[in-house]
């Protein structure tokens, strides 16, 4: 490794961070873990492979996934927390499993790992608990408020991709009788979520529908609300109207709107689909997640064009560190680093540490390249590290 990279990596590892996006599961899940359960609840599992129980199946599992970013960085997190250098394979499987069991027998281990090993000062938690409610340590976690389910209030049996509907999530006795009453109830829920400590709103609608939310009249949107004769087009217009109302409420309450972009249904899920929506709500801070991978240049264009757009690199290093390096460089050549942030987007401390290590690597490699080219000096590199890992998030979320 070049000296510049090595020095910057040490700088990254010593820096404290605000983790802007995490799905950290409740305390009960984190205690008494096994290696197999950790793998099942990681992005390595998204490759559709399972390790099985035999030496042959475990070796084949590791061999097939070894080069993937998701497996590589999870393995790095396991190695560091377990104090082991050997790669994960059938020969080391039981040793890693025993170490995971021993570590997680301690109920406080997972939170210490987040604070001390991962270096997080605060973590914005995206959970599926009742809206705005936290599930674990409130001195570390602050909630974001998921809004997907509101777009599925058009019928009693409609649910978002997580199986959620506003009636159950919000604890309402009944659904509002009209579309205007429904919008008023949505706005009230957003205000209450902020009062309960939510620091952002979160949309993962790229897993439910396309990201183009067109302007609609109240009459057009109302035709899709609780109407048994509504057409699919009526439902879409209802959803367009509701999401635009959410964007307006985000601006009025000062809550940034975190938007999942890129991977999902892949149909109209690229960040550029949000262009007109962003332009129509200049008072709302739109935080574009995941670099819109694989359409990463959408994020560069949107952050460069609109001052109310922030770029969050969460998840991207676990998808492709190479793509994250390319995007980070393009963003640094386009906007202030105070409009950049990062979150782990993981469910447990082992993978969260791996995600932090991946982001440290991306920062060190990208910035060392810029130093070697004479584009920036080490002091500027340290400033960028502080912005991406902490100061950009503090500025965006008011933490």
VENNOR-V48352 format. One record per residue. RES is the residue in three letters. PHI is phi in whole degrees, 0 to 359 (none if undefined). PSI is psi as a letter, one per 30 degrees, with the letter a starting at -180 (NA if undefined). OMEGA is omega in whole degrees, 0 to 359 (* if undefined). Layout:
# VENNOR-V48352
((RES/PHI/PSI/OMEGA) (RES/PHI/PSI/OMEGA))
This chain:
# VENNOR-V48352
((UNK/none/k/176) (UNK/293/k/180) (UNK/301/e/181) (UNK/298/e/178) (UNK/299/e/184) (UNK/297/e/180) (UNK/293/e/180) (UNK/291/e/177) (UNK/298/e/177) (UNK/297/e/177) (UNK/297/e/178) (UNK/297/e/184) (UNK/292/f/179) (UNK/272/f/184) (UNK/278/k/172) (UNK/282/l/186) (UNK/222/l/165) (UNK/255/j/181) (UNK/273/j/191) (UNK/277/f/185) (UNK/203/j/184) (UNK/211/k/176) (UNK/248/g/187) (UNK/312/k/186) (UNK/285/l/186) (UNK/300/l/184) (UNK/306/e/182) (UNK/298/e/177) (UNK/290/e/189) (UNK/289/f/181) (UNK/269/k/177) (UNK/73/h/181) (UNK/280/l/171) (UNK/234/l/178) (UNK/300/e/182) (UNK/296/e/179) (UNK/292/e/177) (UNK/299/e/180) (UNK/295/e/179) (UNK/297/e/182) (UNK/254/h/178) (UNK/221/l/178) (UNK/288/f/173) (UNK/300/e/181) (UNK/291/f/181) (UNK/288/f/176) (UNK/280/f/176) (UNK/82/g/180) (UNK/250/l/174) (UNK/233/k/185) (UNK/285/f/182) (UNK/70/a/185) (UNK/239/f/182) (UNK/259/l/177) (UNK/299/e/182) (UNK/296/e/182) (UNK/291/e/179) (UNK/290/e/178) (UNK/295/e/179) (UNK/294/e/178) (UNK/302/e/182) (UNK/293/e/181) (UNK/296/e/182) (UNK/288/e/185) (UNK/260/f/190) (UNK/308/e/185) (UNK/276/f/181) (UNK/288/k/180) (UNK/297/e/183) (UNK/298/e/180) (UNK/287/e/184) (UNK/305/e/185) (UNK/282/f/171) (UNK/297/e/178) (UNK/300/e/178) (UNK/298/e/177) (UNK/296/e/176) (UNK/300/e/182) (UNK/300/e/184) (UNK/291/e/182) (UNK/289/e/180) (UNK/274/f/181) (UNK/67/h/182) (UNK/234/k/180) (UNK/259/f/187) (UNK/293/k/176) (UNK/293/l/177) (UNK/285/k/178) (UNK/198/a/183) (UNK/300/e/183) (UNK/291/f/182) (UNK/252/f/187) (UNK/304/e/184) (UNK/294/e/179) (UNK/293/e/176) (UNK/296/e/180) (UNK/299/e/180) (UNK/296/e/180) (UNK/292/e/177) (UNK/299/e/179) (UNK/299/e/181) (UNK/293/e/180) (UNK/297/e/186) (UNK/275/f/170) (UNK/293/f/177) (UNK/275/j/185) (UNK/298/f/182) (UNK/268/f/186) (UNK/300/e/188) (UNK/296/e/179) (UNK/283/e/175) (UNK/297/e/179) (UNK/298/e/179) (UNK/293/e/182) (UNK/284/e/190) (UNK/267/e/183) (UNK/280/e/179) (UNK/278/f/177) (UNK/77/h/182) (UNK/271/k/171) (UNK/273/e/176) (UNK/220/l/179) (UNK/226/k/175) (UNK/274/j/189) (UNK/263/k/175) (UNK/253/j/182) (UNK/246/l/178) (UNK/255/g/174) (UNK/291/l/176) (UNK/312/k/195) (UNK/308/k/175) (UNK/79/f/183) (UNK/262/k/180) (UNK/271/l/183) (UNK/248/f/187) (UNK/210/a/192) (UNK/311/j/184) (UNK/282/f/176) (UNK/281/f/179) (UNK/252/e/187) (UNK/263/k/168) (UNK/233/k/187) (UNK/270/l/160) (UNK/257/l/189) (UNK/242/j/182) (UNK/287/k/184) (UNK/246/f/183) (UNK/310/e/190) (UNK/298/f/181) (UNK/296/f/179) (UNK/285/f/180) (UNK/247/g/176) (UNK/277/g/184) (UNK/288/f/179) (UNK/208/l/183) (UNK/294/e/185) (UNK/263/f/181) (UNK/281/k/179) (UNK/215/l/175) (UNK/282/a/187) (UNK/293/f/174) (UNK/263/g/179) (UNK/76/g/186) (UNK/251/k/179) (UNK/223/k/185) (UNK/299/e/182) (UNK/301/e/180) (UNK/283/e/184) (UNK/294/e/185) (UNK/264/f/178) (UNK/71/g/179) (UNK/288/k/175) (UNK/288/e/180) (UNK/204/l/176) (UNK/284/k/176) (UNK/304/k/188) (UNK/283/f/182) (UNK/220/l/179) (UNK/299/e/177) (UNK/300/e/178) (UNK/293/e/178) (UNK/296/e/179) (UNK/299/e/178) (UNK/297/e/179) (UNK/293/e/177) (UNK/298/e/179) (UNK/299/e/179) (UNK/295/e/178) (UNK/297/e/179) (UNK/295/e/177) (UNK/298/e/180) (UNK/293/e/178) (UNK/298/e/177) (UNK/297/e/179) (UNK/299/e/179) (UNK/275/g/173) (UNK/111/g/178) (UNK/296/k/181) (UNK/252/f/181) (UNK/198/l/167) (UNK/255/l/182) (UNK/227/k/173) (UNK/246/k/172) (UNK/245/h/186) (UNK/291/f/176) (UNK/297/f/174) (UNK/270/f/183) (UNK/246/e/187) (UNK/194/l/178) (UNK/291/l/187) (UNK/264/g/176) (UNK/271/j/181) (UNK/245/j/189) (UNK/279/l/173) (UNK/297/k/179) (UNK/222/l/175) (UNK/280/l/176) (UNK/304/e/181) (UNK/292/e/178) (UNK/297/e/181) (UNK/292/e/182) (UNK/296/f/181) (UNK/296/f/180) (UNK/263/g/185) (UNK/265/j/175) (UNK/49/h/181) (UNK/244/j/183) (UNK/296/f/179) (UNK/259/g/181) (UNK/294/k/176) (UNK/275/l/174) (UNK/304/e/178) (UNK/294/e/177) (UNK/298/e/180) (UNK/296/e/178) (UNK/300/e/180) (UNK/294/e/174) (UNK/303/e/181) (UNK/296/e/177) (UNK/301/e/181) (UNK/295/e/180) (UNK/295/e/182) (UNK/292/e/177) (UNK/293/e/175) (UNK/295/e/177) (UNK/296/e/178) (UNK/299/e/179) (UNK/296/e/180) (UNK/295/e/178) (UNK/298/e/178) (UNK/295/e/183) (UNK/291/e/180) (UNK/271/f/182) (UNK/77/g/179) (UNK/269/k/174) (UNK/300/k/179) (UNK/256/j/178) (UNK/279/k/184) (UNK/236/k/173) (UNK/292/k/178) (UNK/233/l/178) (UNK/93/b/183) (UNK/305/k/183) (UNK/159/b/175) (UNK/287/f/181) (UNK/71/f/176) (UNK/265/j/181) (UNK/58/h/181) (UNK/257/f/178) (UNK/292/l/185) (UNK/300/e/183) (UNK/297/f/176) (UNK/297/f/182) (UNK/271/g/189) (UNK/307/e/183) (UNK/292/e/178) (UNK/298/e/179) (UNK/300/e/180) (UNK/295/e/184) (UNK/283/f/182) (UNK/232/i/183) (UNK/294/f/179) (UNK/273/g/180) (UNK/255/k/175) (UNK/275/j/177) (UNK/261/k/178) (UNK/255/j/184) (UNK/272/j/184) (UNK/274/l/165) (UNK/67/g/178) (UNK/65/g/184) (UNK/54/g/182) (UNK/305/k/9) (UNK/267/g/181) (UNK/265/i/190) (UNK/293/e/183) (UNK/290/f/172) (UNK/302/e/183) (UNK/292/e/177) (UNK/300/e/182) (UNK/297/e/184) (UNK/288/e/178) (UNK/292/e/179) (UNK/290/e/186) (UNK/271/e/188) (UNK/243/k/181) (UNK/289/f/180) (UNK/267/g/179) (UNK/248/k/173) (UNK/245/k/178) (UNK/251/k/178) (UNK/250/k/184) (UNK/273/g/181) (UNK/304/k/179) (UNK/74/e/189) (UNK/302/e/178) (UNK/297/f/178) (UNK/276/f/174) (UNK/274/e/179) (UNK/196/j/177) (UNK/298/e/180) (UNK/297/e/178) (UNK/295/e/180) (UNK/293/e/177) (UNK/299/e/181) (UNK/298/e/180) (UNK/294/e/181) (UNK/301/e/179) (UNK/298/e/180) (UNK/297/e/178) (UNK/293/e/180) (UNK/294/f/176) (UNK/277/f/188) (UNK/240/e/187) (UNK/221/l/176) (UNK/294/k/179) (UNK/293/f/176) (UNK/287/f/175) (UNK/256/g/178) (UNK/242/l/178) (UNK/204/l/181) (UNK/207/k/173) (UNK/218/l/187) (UNK/284/e/181) (UNK/61/h/183) (UNK/232/l/185) (UNK/253/f/181) (UNK/213/l/189) (UNK/293/e/181) (UNK/296/e/179) (UNK/284/f/177) (UNK/298/e/177) (UNK/296/e/176) (UNK/300/e/179) (UNK/295/e/178) (UNK/296/e/178) (UNK/297/e/178) (UNK/295/e/179) (UNK/293/e/175) (UNK/302/e/179) (UNK/298/e/181) (UNK/299/e/179) (UNK/298/e/183) (UNK/296/e/182) (UNK/291/e/181) (UNK/295/e/184) (UNK/288/e/177) (UNK/295/e/176) (UNK/297/e/179) (UNK/293/e/176) (UNK/294/e/181) (UNK/299/f/178) (UNK/278/f/182) (UNK/81/g/181) (UNK/284/e/180) (UNK/224/l/175) (UNK/252/l/182) (UNK/302/e/180) (UNK/296/e/178) (UNK/294/e/178) (UNK/299/e/178) (UNK/296/e/177) (UNK/298/e/180) (UNK/297/e/179) (UNK/303/e/179) (UNK/297/e/179) (UNK/294/e/186) (UNK/292/e/185) (UNK/275/f/186) (UNK/213/e/193) (UNK/291/e/177) (UNK/298/e/179) (UNK/293/e/178) (UNK/301/e/181) (UNK/292/e/184) (UNK/291/e/188) (UNK/258/f/179) (UNK/68/h/182) (UNK/276/NA/*))
